[in-house]
Amino acid sequence: INTAAMALGLSACYILGTLWFMISTGTPLWASLVSCVFPFLIGDVLKIIAGALLVKKLRPALH
């Protein structure tokens, strides 16, 4: 469930940031996605995976 929460949070950031970019620059959706989302997807997915693995390892130590 932690991975889903991280993905949902990231999606919210992408949606709001892309909408703001589109409004403030007048850039269409596809160009905004190419500029604001696609370049960061791989890194963000890797960070979510790393976070999920860390939570799995650290949770027993915190309880």
Contacts in CASP RR format, 6 or more apart in sequence:
PFRMAT RR
TARGET T0000
AUTHOR 0000-0000-0000
METHOD contacts of the structure
MODEL  1
INTAAMALGLSACYILGTLWFMISTGTPLWASLVSCVFPFLIGDVLKIIA
GALLVKKLRPALH
2 51 0 8 1.000
2 52 0 8 1.000
2 55 0 8 1.000
3 48 0 8 1.000
3 49 0 8 1.000
3 52 0 8 1.000
6 48 0 8 1.000
6 51 0 8 1.000
6 52 0 8 1.000
7 48 0 8 1.000
10 44 0 8 1.000
10 48 0 8 1.000
14 36 0 8 1.000
14 37 0 8 1.000
17 36 0 8 1.000
18 29 0 8 1.000
18 32 0 8 1.000
18 33 0 8 1.000
18 36 0 8 1.000
18 37 0 8 1.000
21 27 0 8 1.000
21 32 0 8 1.000
21 35 0 8 1.000
21 36 0 8 1.000
22 28 0 8 1.000
22 29 0 8 1.000
22 32 0 8 1.000
25 32 0 8 1.000
27 35 0 8 1.000
END
